[in-house]
C-alpha cells in the first residue's frame, strides 16, 4: 500500500532550487538543440501527504511555462524519463502525470525499475550503436546511500552537455559507515568510487566534512565544475548535500545563480531550523570574495573577463557579487579601473572585454572592508 510522506521545508527548498536551475537550463539547451533529456532517477509517487506535487511535476511545469512564454522553442523534443523502483509509486505517478496537459513536443515516460539498472541499460544501448547521449540533466535523489554508483555518474558525464544533480545523504552515510553488516558497508565504495571512504572513521575530526570532501573530490575527477548545496534538519544538523557536476562553465554559473536565489546569505545552505533565515538578509555577505580576489590578483592588471571566469570556476560566488565589491572598492579608491583604447566607460560598470582592474600590492592592501 502506498504511503505518502509529508513535504518538509528542505524538500520544498530542494524543489525550488531544481526549478530555478531548470528555468535557466530549458531555455538555453532548448534553443540550441533539437532534443534534450530530463531524467529523474528516483521519481517517487509524484505527490506528498497534503497534495503537494513531486519533482516530476516541477520539471514538466518548468518546461511547459517556457513553451507558453515563448522562451523555449515548441519544436524541441524534450524526453522526460521518470524512473521509480516501487511499483505502487510508479503507478501513482503515472496517474498524477496524466492530469497534466502535456505539449506534443514532450515525451513523458514513467519507467519502473532501479535507477542504476535502467540507466546503465540505456547507456549500453547507446554505446553499442556508437551513438551519443543527447544533452541530459540527471536528477539523482535517492532516500539512502545505495543505487547511485560512481561508475554510473562517470558514464553520464562522459557525454558532452550532460549534467548530474545528485543527493548525498551524509547523515545516513555517517551513521552506517561502521555498520557490522558487510553488505551494507559494501555500498559505500560503489557510491564513492573508492574504498578510501571506509577509512574515514579512523580519522580525527569532522567525519561528515570528510565524507562530503571525498565525494566532491571523486566527482571532480569526472567533471570540470562541481558545486554543493547543503540541506539541514530541524536541529540544524546537516542531513544531505546536493552536488551538481557539469563540464560547462555556463551551466555551473547558472546553477550557482539558482543556489544564491534560494540562499541569499551564503548561496550554499537551507535549514529547517529556521526556513526563513535564508531570506532575511540582503545580498552583501560576500566580502570574503575580496580576499580571494586579492590573493589571486594582488599587484596585477586583470581583464574583467578573466576575473569573472576565476569567480565562476574557482569560488562559490557569482560575477554579480564581484561587481558589487569592485564598485565599492573603486568608490573608496582601493582599486584602479582602466579601459581599452576608445571605450567610454560609465562609472560603476565593468564590461568584461573592455575593462581592466588594477589590484593593489600586498603593501597597499586596504586594512578594512
C-alpha positions in Angstrom: 0.0 0.0 0.0 1.3 3.4 -1.0 2.2 5.7 1.9 2.6 9.4 1.1 5.2 11.4 3.0 4.8 14.9 4.3 6.7 17.6 2.5 9.4 19.1 4.7 10.7 22.7 4.3 14.0 21.4 3.0 12.2 19.3 0.4 10.4 22.4 -0.7 13.7 24.3 -0.9 15.2 21.4 -2.9 12.4 21.6 -5.4 12.8 25.4 -5.6 16.4 25.0 -6.3 15.7 22.4 -9.0 13.0 24.7 -10.6 15.2 27.7 -10.6 18.0 25.8 -12.4 15.7 24.3 -14.9 14.2 27.8 -15.6 17.7 28.5 -16.9 18.6 25.1 -18.4 15.5 24.6 -20.5 15.7 27.9 -22.5 19.4 27.6 -23.1 19.6 24.0 -24.2 16.1 24.0 -25.7 17.1 26.8 -28.2 20.4 25.2 -29.1 19.4 21.5 -29.5 16.8 19.5 -31.4 16.3 17.1 -28.5 17.2 17.1 -24.8 16.6 14.7 -21.9 15.5 15.2 -18.3 16.0 12.1 -16.1 14.7 11.7 -12.6 16.3 8.6 -11.1 14.2 8.3 -8.0 11.0 9.9 -9.1 8.6 8.9 -6.3 4.8 8.9 -6.4 4.5 12.5 -7.6 2.6 13.6 -4.6 3.1 14.4 -0.9 0.8 13.9 2.0 -1.0 17.2 1.7 -1.3 17.0 -2.0 1.9 18.9 -3.0 3.3 17.9 -6.3 6.6 16.0 -6.6 9.8 16.7 -8.5 8.5 15.2 -11.8 5.7 17.8 -12.0 8.3 20.5 -11.0 10.4 19.7 -14.1 7.5 19.3 -16.5 5.8 22.5 -15.4 9.0 24.4 -15.7 9.4 23.4 -19.3 5.7 24.0 -20.1 6.0 27.5 -18.7 8.8 28.3 -21.1 7.0 26.9 -24.1 4.0 29.1 -23.2 6.2 32.2 -22.7 7.9 31.6 -26.0 11.3 31.3 -24.3 11.6 27.6 -25.3 11.1 26.5 -28.9 7.9 24.4 -29.3 9.8 22.3 -31.8 12.5 21.0 -29.4 11.8 17.4 -28.3 12.1 17.0 -24.5 12.2 13.4 -23.3 11.3 13.1 -19.6 12.2 9.8 -18.0 10.9 9.2 -14.5 12.5 6.1 -13.0 10.8 4.6 -10.0 11.6 1.2 -8.4 8.4 0.9 -6.2 5.5 -0.3 -8.4 2.8 1.4 -6.4 4.7 4.7 -6.5 5.3 4.4 -10.2 1.6 3.7 -10.8 0.5 6.6 -8.7 3.0 8.9 -10.6 1.5 7.8 -13.9 -2.0 8.8 -12.7 -0.7 12.2 -11.4 1.1 13.0 -14.6 -2.0 12.0 -16.7 -3.7 15.1 -15.3 -1.2 17.5 -17.0 -1.8 18.9 -20.4 1.5 17.7 -21.9 2.6 19.6 -25.1 3.1 17.3 -28.1 6.8 18.0 -28.2 7.2 16.4 -24.8 7.7 12.7 -24.4 7.0 11.6 -20.8 7.8 8.0 -19.6 7.4 6.6 -16.2 9.9 3.7 -16.1 9.6 1.0 -13.4 12.9 -0.3 -12.1 16.1 0.6 -10.2 17.8 3.7 -11.4 21.3 2.2 -11.8 20.0 -0.8 -13.8 17.6 1.2 -16.0 20.2 4.0 -16.7 23.0 1.5 -17.3 20.9 -0.5 -19.8 20.0 2.7 -21.7 23.7 3.8 -21.9 24.6 0.3 -23.0 22.2 0.6 -26.0 23.6 3.9 -26.9 27.3 2.9 -26.8 26.6 -0.4 -28.6 25.2 1.7 -31.5 28.0 4.2 -31.3 25.5 6.9 -30.6 25.8 10.0 -28.4 23.6 10.8 -25.5 21.6 13.9 -26.1 22.1 16.8 -23.7 20.9 15.5 -20.4 20.1 16.7 -16.9 20.0 13.8 -14.5 18.4 14.4 -11.1 19.5 11.6 -8.8 17.7 11.9 -5.5 17.7 8.6 -3.5 16.5 8.1 0.0 19.6 6.4 1.3 23.1 5.8 0.0 22.8 2.9 -2.4 21.9 2.6 -6.1 24.0 5.6 -7.2 27.3 4.1 -8.3 30.2 6.4 -9.0 30.8 4.4 -12.2 27.3 5.4 -13.5 27.9 9.1 -12.8 31.1 8.8 -14.8 29.3 7.2 -17.8 26.7 10.0 -17.8 29.3 12.8 -17.5 31.5 11.4 -20.3 28.9 12.7 -22.8 29.0 16.4 -23.9 26.4 18.7 -22.3 25.3 16.1 -19.7 25.0 17.1 -16.1 24.1 15.3 -12.8 22.5 16.7 -9.7 22.9 14.1 -7.0 21.8 13.9 -3.4 24.4 12.5 -1.0 22.7 11.7 2.3 25.6 12.4 4.6 23.7 11.9 7.8 22.8 8.3 6.8 26.3 7.6 5.4 28.0 8.7 8.6 25.6 6.6 10.7 26.1 3.4 8.7 29.8 3.7 7.7 30.8 1.3 10.5 27.8 -1.0 10.3 28.6 -4.6 11.2 26.7 -5.9 8.1 29.3 -6.1 5.3 26.6 -6.0 2.6 25.6 -2.6 3.8 29.1 -1.3 4.1 29.9 -2.6 0.5 27.6 0.1 -0.9 30.0 2.9 0.1 33.0 2.1 -2.2 30.5 1.8 -5.1 28.9 5.2 -4.3 32.2 6.9 -3.8 34.2 5.0 -6.4 36.9 4.3 -3.9 37.5 2.3 -0.7 39.0 5.4 0.8 35.6 6.2 2.3 35.9 3.2 4.6 39.0 4.8 6.3 37.1 8.0 7.3 36.1 6.6 10.7 39.8 6.1 11.6 40.5 9.8 11.2 40.3 12.5 13.8 38.0 15.4 13.0 34.7 16.1 11.4 33.5 12.9 9.7 30.7 14.5 7.8 33.0 17.1 6.4 35.4 14.3 5.3 32.7 12.4 3.7 31.5 15.4 1.6 35.0 16.4 0.8 35.8 12.9 -0.5 32.7 12.8 -2.7 33.4 16.2 -4.1 37.0 15.1 -4.9 35.7 12.0 -6.7 33.1 13.9 -8.6 35.7 16.5 -9.6 37.6 13.7 -11.4 34.6 13.3 -13.7 33.6 16.9 -14.3 35.4 20.2 -14.5 32.9 22.0 -12.3 31.3 20.8 -9.1 29.1 22.7 -6.7 27.4 21.8 -3.4 24.3 22.9 -1.6 23.6 21.6 2.0 20.3 20.8 3.5 19.9 20.9 7.3 17.2 19.4 9.5 15.1 20.8 12.3 18.0 20.8 14.8 20.1 22.5 12.1 22.1 19.3 11.6 23.4 18.6 8.1 21.1 16.0 6.6 22.1 15.8 3.0 24.0 17.6 0.3 23.2 18.2 -3.3 26.1 18.0 -5.7 26.0 19.5 -9.1 28.5 18.4 -11.7 29.0 19.7 -15.3 31.7 20.2 -17.8 30.4 23.6 -19.0 31.1 26.9 -17.2 27.8 28.4 -18.2 25.9 25.6 -16.7 27.9 25.9 -13.5 27.3 29.7 -13.4 23.5 29.1 -13.8 23.4 26.5 -11.0 25.3 28.9 -8.7 22.7 31.6 -9.6 19.9 29.2 -8.6 21.7 28.3 -5.3 22.1 32.0 -4.4 18.4 32.6 -5.3 17.5 30.0 -2.6 20.1 31.0 0.0 20.6 34.8 -0.3 23.2 34.8 2.5 25.8 32.1 1.6 24.5 30.5 -1.6 25.1 27.1 -0.2 22.6 26.1 2.6 19.0 25.7 3.6 17.9 24.8 7.2 14.6 23.5 8.5 15.6 25.0 11.9 14.7 28.5 10.5 13.3 28.2 7.0 13.1 32.0 6.8 16.7 32.6 7.7 18.0 32.3 4.1 15.7 35.2 3.1 16.4 37.5 6.0 19.4 39.4 4.7 20.4 41.4 1.6 23.0 40.1 -0.8 26.0 41.7 0.8 27.6 38.9 2.7 30.3 38.3 0.2 33.3 40.3 1.3 35.2 37.1 1.7 35.3 37.1 -2.1 37.6 40.2 -1.9 40.2 38.2 0.0 40.1 35.5 -2.7 40.4 38.1 -5.5 43.2 39.9 -3.7 45.1 36.7 -3.0 44.8 35.7 -6.7 45.4 39.1 -8.4 47.4 41.3 -6.0 49.6 43.7 -7.8 48.2 42.7 -11.2 46.2 44.3 -14.0 43.4 41.9 -14.9 40.9 41.9 -17.7 37.4 41.8 -16.2 36.6 38.8 -18.4 39.4 36.8 -16.8 38.4 37.9 -13.3 34.8 36.7 -13.9 36.0 33.4 -15.2 38.0 32.9 -12.0 35.0 33.8 -9.8 32.7 31.4 -11.7 35.1 28.4 -11.9 37.1 28.7 -8.6 34.9 30.3 -6.0 31.4 29.8 -4.6 30.4 33.3 -5.7 29.0 35.0 -8.8 30.2 37.7 -11.1 27.5 40.0 -9.8 29.0 39.7 -6.3 32.4 40.6 -7.7 30.9 43.7 -9.4 29.3 44.8 -6.1 32.7 44.6 -4.4 34.6 46.3 -7.2 32.1 49.1 -7.3 32.7 49.8 -3.6 36.4 49.4 -3.9 36.6 51.8 -6.8 34.5 54.3 -4.8 36.9 54.1 -1.9 39.9 54.3 -4.2 41.2 50.9 -3.3 41.5 49.7 -6.9 42.0 51.4 -10.2 39.9 50.8 -13.3 41.2 51.2 -16.8 39.6 50.7 -20.2 40.7 49.6 -23.6 41.6 52.4 -26.0 38.5 54.2 -27.4 36.0 52.7 -24.9 34.0 55.2 -22.9 33.0 53.7 -19.6 30.1 54.7 -17.4 31.0 54.8 -13.7 30.2 51.6 -11.8 30.1 49.4 -14.9 32.6 46.6 -15.7 32.2 45.4 -19.3 34.1 42.2 -19.3 36.1 42.7 -22.5 36.6 46.4 -22.2 37.7 47.0 -18.6 40.9 46.2 -16.6 41.1 46.0 -12.8 44.4 47.1 -11.2 44.7 45.4 -7.8 46.9 46.9 -5.1 50.0 45.1 -4.0 50.4 43.4 -0.6 51.9 46.6 0.8 49.0 48.7 -0.5 46.1 46.3 0.6 43.4 48.3 2.5 43.1 47.3 6.1 39.3 47.3 6.4 36.4 46.3 4.2 
